[in-house]
Amino acid sequence: MNKSTLGCLLVLFSACTTSPDLQTGPNVTVVGDTTFLELQVGTSATNGEIRVAFDAVTEDSRCPTDVQCVWEGNGGIRLTLTGGDQTGIFIVNSSSDPRRVGFQGFALGFSDLRPYPASTQAIDTNDYVATISIVDTR
């Protein structure tokens, strides 16, 4: 194989690889500049630049599905974010501030917290799944 053929093959193969800042999998979806991570409490995932760990649900006062409420309530989650040599622990809420937090040029929040409460059923803390959004703000 001559050098020009080898060079063309290298260019073709490098064009087929995914970007290092794009991680995909069963719990990761990328739409434009936003990465969505679907994480069960106690798990983590990465967008390729920062690792997001869903540590705990800090509050679940959301109005149960089978009750009429005056206020929608609030869901709060604790996230540990790691990027490079920095780590931060943050609380993010669905209805109260802060709804988004910034970390290393990214804005993070969550768009869904399941299961949704019902007045007749207790939720095991290990059953929670959050859909976390990561937006590149750089």
VOKE-854585 format. One record per atom (N, C-alpha, C, CB): x, y, z negated. Coordinates in steps of 0.1 Angstrom, whole numbers, plus 5000, padded with zeros to 4 digits. Each point is the difference from the previous one (the first is absolute). Glycine has a CB too. Example, Ala and Ser with C-alpha at 12.3 -4.5 7.8 and 13.67 -1.06 7.14 Angstrom:
! residues 2
513249434922499150125000500950125000498149884988501550235019500950115000499250114992501249945022
***
This chain:
! residues 138
500949885000499150125000500950125000498149884988501750225021500850115001499650114990500449955024500450154974499850104990498750085002502450014997497350025016498850085002498749924997501350135018498749744985498849924997499949994985500349875021500850114972499950004985499550134994501949835001498650285005499550134995498550025002502350095005497249875007498650015003499249914990500550055024500049834973499349914991499950064986500749815013500450254983500150074986499050115000502449944997497550145013499050115000498649955000501650145013498149754994498749955000499649944987500249955024500749974969499749954987499950104990501349805006499550314994499850104990498750085002502550024999497049995013498750065002498949924995500950115020499349764978498949914995499949994985500349875021500750174972500049994986499150114994502449905000497150074988499250104993500950094993498149844998501350285000500750114993500249954985499150185016502049864978500249964986499150064990502349975006497050144999499150074991498549955002501550204999498449695009498749955002499949864996499750155019499649824970499849874994498649965003501850034982498049855024498649955002499949874993499850125021499049844976499749884994498549994996502449984991497249925002498649994996499550114991500349755003500650324990499550104991500550145004500049834982500550185031500550135004499450035014502249974987497250165014499550045013500550145002497949864998502550175015500650135003499150065011502349924995497250205002499250085009500650145001497949874994502750165017500750135002501150014990497950105009502150014984501150024990499649964986500750195013498249734986499549954987500149854999498450194999502249764990500149864997499049974989502549995007496749904995499149964990500549874994498050115012502149884975500449884993498849954992502450074999497349805003498949944992500749914990498350015019501750044968500749934990499149964988502050145006498349744990499349954988500950054988499049795011500350234978500750054988501249904997497850114990503349955007501249924997500849965012498849914981500950145031500849985012500550125006498649805005502350195005500650125006500349975015501150064978499150055029500349995014500850135004497949855005502650155007500850115005499550055013501949924987498350215016499850065013501450005008498050144991503049805003501350005006500950104994499049935021500550174972500850104993499850014985499950135021498849854975499850004986499249874996500050264999500249694989499349884995498950054991502049855002496850105000498950044991499549884992499350185017500749834970499549904991498850044994502349924996496650015005498750024993500149944987498750015022501650074968500249954986498749974992502150135000497049965001498849984991498950095005501549934981497350045014498850095001500050074987498749855016501450284984500150084988498650054995502350075006496749935004498750044997499049955010500950214989498049745007498949965009498750044994501449815010498350324992498750054995499150035012501150104980499149845031499250025012498649954997502049975015497050094991498649974998499749865005499450245001500149674991499749865005499050015011500449914977499749995032499249995012498549994997501949905012497750044977498649984996499550104990500449765004500250364995499650114991500050135008501049874980498150225016500050135006500750094990497849965012503250114992500850084992500050155004501549804996498750294994500150145003501450035006498450054981502649885016501450025004500549875006500450194983500449825028500549885006501049924992499650115021501049964969501049934992501450015006498349854991502750085004501350015004500749864999500150254994500749735016500949885000501450064999498449845013502450104979501450054998501049885001499350204986501849815021501049905001501450054997498549885018502350034977501450044998500949935010499550034975501350055032500949955010501550034996498250045017502649864985501550034999500550015014500249874978500550245025500550035014501549994999498050145006502649795003501549995001500550035014499949834981501150255020500650035012501450054998497850075010503149864997501550024997500349984986500050175018500649924975500349994986499150074991502349985007496550054998499050074992498849914997500750225009498749794979498849934996499150104993501249784999497550225004499150084992498749924997500950205012498549834977498749944996499050115001501149834985497850145022498950105002498649944998501550125017497649974979498649964999499350085011500149964975499149975033499250055011498549974997502049985017497250124986498549984997499250015013500450104977498449855021499050005012499250135000499949754999499850304989499150124999500650124992498149845002502950134989500650104992501450035005498649934980502050185016501350035004501049924991499350235009501849734997500550015014499449895008502150114992497549935020499549905010501149955009497750114999503349975002501249975008501250044993498750035021502449904981501350034994501050015011499449894978501750185020501150015010501249934995499150225008501649715001501249934996500949985013498849884981502350185019501049995010499550035014501149834986498150275016499550045013498749925004502350065006497149874985498849935002498950054991501349805008497450204996498950034992499249874998499950245007499849724981499449874997498750024992502249895000496850035004498750004993499449875002499750255003499049734993499349885003498650035005501449884983498250035026498750025007498949904995501250105020499349794974499049904996500649934987499249975024499949994967500349924989498949904998501350194989499149685013499049894999500349914989499650025024499549914970498650005002499450134994499949755001498950285005499350124995499249954988499850115023500149974966499349964988498549975002501750134987497849785005498649984999499749994985499849875022499150184973499750014986499949864993498850225004500949685004499849864995501249915000497750035007503450034998501249915003501350074995498849895019502050054973501350054996501049975011499449974975501550125027501149985010501349964993498950175016501649714988501349964995501150095006499249764998501650304993501050105005500949945011500050104977500249775024500849945010499449995013501149874982497650165019499249995013500050125008498649844988501950275006500050135008500950005012499550124978500049945033500850025012499850145004499749765007501450314996500050145004500550025014500350074976499150015032500550045013500750134998498149885013503250124989500850124997500550065013500849904978499150235023500450075013501350074997497650035008503349965002501350075000500150085012501149814987499050325012500150095011501450065000497550055000503249945012501350075001499850155002500949795011499550294979499850145001501350085004498349974982502749955022501350075003499950065014501249834986
***
